[in-house]
Amino acid sequence: MKTKNCMKIAIICLLLGNVALSNAQVTIGSRMLPQATLDIIGDTARINGKACRLIDGNEGAGKVLTCQENGIGIWQYVALHRVVGIKPPDTQPSLQFRLAQTDILRQTGASITLPPGKWEVRVNTLISIADVSPGQSINLTANDFAWVRSTFSDYSTVEGPTSSVVTSDIVLTESGRFMSGRVSGPKNTAGQRLCFGLIQGAVIINNTGTVDKTYHYVAGFMDSNSNFAEDRVVVRINVSGGESSIVATPIL
């Protein structure tokens, strides 16, 4: 009788093997009811209790199980997926080198387009103090400085206070909303760029939408100290320079 019952069970299993059940759920490795379409429960503390083993010819030490476009899983080495921003040619927006430049952000022309998800966006931007009228001689002291902030906006044309410019997609963590840098003297000049500095830092941006979204790089919100008239010296934001870059990497 046991043999006949086993044969019946085997036949039923063969028949069910060719039937696609839209609501079928299976547990492997336990008698518990499945909590997902495929629920694999393994005891990794036991030598034979590993939860999953996939032999497809691509397995290897240090590889992870990733998903292809068609949903098929495959073993692959982890690749650093990154997105590089766009730097417009020869763009150098200027900020007046004076104290009254607070809480104003200007468009730089640079941008980055991010797919849905959470991204760490790192920025390096060349900044400089420059003559408005080439040929004049200006003496900078250590007290002549500018602290320039930068961030991202949803808009390509809007300029003004941070409250109306900064994107709400920035995740407020320890890094905050701004990436900042300093440029200062001392230096003497006659008809050339005066001093150089770098804006450096990172912000976390979470694109919660379902499509790619472009974020526009803005700079300003400057604290500065100078005795120069505002029509003589400016701070330039050189997003086109070789030292400048915008790069994003996905994070959890």
N, C-alpha and C positions, 0 to 999 in steps of 0.2 A: 504493500500500500504506500509505503514511504517513497518507493521508487516512482510509482505512478504520480503521486502528488508533486514530486520534484520535477517530473517531466511536464506536468501541467503548468507549473510555475515558470519553467524555462520557456514554454511556448508563449505564455502570456507576456513575458518579458520581451521576447522577440517581436511579438506583434506591437507592443507598446513602443518599441524602439523606432518604429516607422511612423509614429503618430506625433504630431507637433501640438503640444498643449500650451495655449497662450498664457494660462495662469498657473503653470506647473512650477513647483518649488522643490528643491532637493537639498538635503543635508548630507554631507560627507564627513565621516569621522566621528559621528555622535548620534545618539538616539533622540536628540532634541529636535523639536519642530524647527523648520528653517525660518530664518529671519530675513532672507533675501531669495532671489531667484536661484542662486547657487551659494550655499552657506557651507564653507569649508572650515572645519574645526580641527586643529592639530595641536598636539602636545610637544612643543619644541624642546622640552626638557628630556624627552626620550629619544633615543637614537633613531627609532623608526616612526616617530610621531610628527615629522615635518608636515606643515600644513599644505604646502604646494610644491609640486615638481613638474616643470615643463621642459621637455627635451625636444627641441625643434632644430638643432644644428647650429643655433646662434648663441647657445649658452656659453658662459665664460666668467671667470673671476672678475668681480667689480662691475658687472653689468646689472642693469635694472630692467624690470618688465615695463615696457612702454606700449602705447597704443598707436596703431597706424590710422590713416584716414578712414579705412573701412571697418574699424573697430577690432581688428585682429591684434592680439597681443604678441609682442616679439621682444627678445632679449637684445638690449643695446647698451653701449656705453653712454654715460650721462654726457650730454652736449650742452654747453652754456648757450642758451637762447637769449639773444639780446637784440634790442632795437636801437638804431642810431638815428639821432635827430637830424634835421635839415638846417644847414648854415647858408644863409643867403650870401651872394658875392658882394664884397666891398661895402658892407653895412656897418656904420659906426655912429649910432645915435649918441647925442651929447647930453650931458647933465651940467647945469650951471654950477660952478665951483663956489658955492656960498651956503650959508647956514639955512636959508629959507627953502631948502629943497626937500623937506621932510614929507613923508606920506604920499609921495607922487611916484607912480610907476609908469614907465614908458615901454612901448613895443620895441623889440630889438630886431624883429624880422625872422628870428630863428624859431623853430617849432619841433615837436616830436609827436608822432601818431602812435598811439598805444592800443593794442587789442584789449578786449575785456579781461579784467583781472587786476591783481594788485602788483605794482611795479615799484622798484627802487630806482629813482632817476637821479643820476649823478651829473654834475655840471662843472666844467672848467671854462672860465671866461676871462679873456685878456681885457684889462682896463688900463687906462693911461690918463695922465694929466697933459693937456696939450694947449698950445697957443691958439687963440682965435685968429690973430693976425701974424702969420709967419714973418720972421725977421726981427721981432722985438725980443729984447733980452729980459728974462724974468728970473729972479732969484727966489728959489723955494727954500724954506727952512723946515726943520723937523716938525714945526707946529702947523705947517700947511699940509693938511691931509684930507682924505675923503674915505668914508666907510660906506660902501655901496651894497645894497641888498638886491636879491633877484628871486624870482619865483615863476609860477606858471598861471596862465589865464585861459578861460574857455574862449576868449574873443581875440580876433586878429587885429582889431582896430581900436578897441576901448583903452583909454589911458586915464589915469587919475588916481584917487585914493584907493588904498588896498581893499577897502570894504566893497568896492564896486568892480575890482579887477581880478583879484585872486580867485582861482577855481575852488569850489567847495569839495572837489574830489581829493584834495590833499588830506591824508590821514595825519591827524595831529599826534605825533609821537615825540620822543625826546629831540628829534631833529627839527621840529617845528615846521613853519611854512616857508622859511627863507634860507637861501644860500648866499653867503656874504664874503666880502673881501675888502682889503685896504690898499690904497695907493697914497704915497706921501713923499716929501722931500727928505733930506736936503739935496738940491741940485741947482746948477745954473744952466740956463739955456739961451740960445740965440737962434731962433728959426728952426727948431726941431722939437720932436716930442720930448717931454720932460722926464717923466717917470712912468714905470710900468708896475702893475700889480696883477693879482689873480683873484677872481671870485671862485671859490671852491665849496663843494658841499653836496648834500643829497636830500631829497624829500621822498616821501612815500605817496604815490598816487594810486587810487583805487577806481578804475573804470568799471562802474557797476552796470553799465549798459550791455547790450547784446551785439554791438558793432564797434569797429575801430573809432577812436576819437582823437582829434588833434588838440594838443595843448601848446599854447603860444608863450614863448619865453619873454618875460618882462623884467626890467631892471629899474632901479632908482631908490626911492625911500632912503635918501642919502643924508648922513650926518657928516658935516665937514667944518673945517676951520680955515679961514683964509682972509687976508687983508686985500686981496685982489678984487677989482671991480668985476661984476658978473659978465661984462662984455670982453674981458681980456683972456680968461682962462676957463677951460671946461674939462670935464671928465668924460672920456669917450669909452663906449662899450663896444669892443671889437669882437663881435661874435663870428666874424669871418676869418679870424686869425688862425694860424696853425696850432696855437696853444689852446684854442677854444674847442669844446666838444660837449655834446649832450648824448648820454648813453643810458639806456634803461634795461634792467634785468628783472625777470619775474621772481616774486617771492610768495611764500604761503601767507 
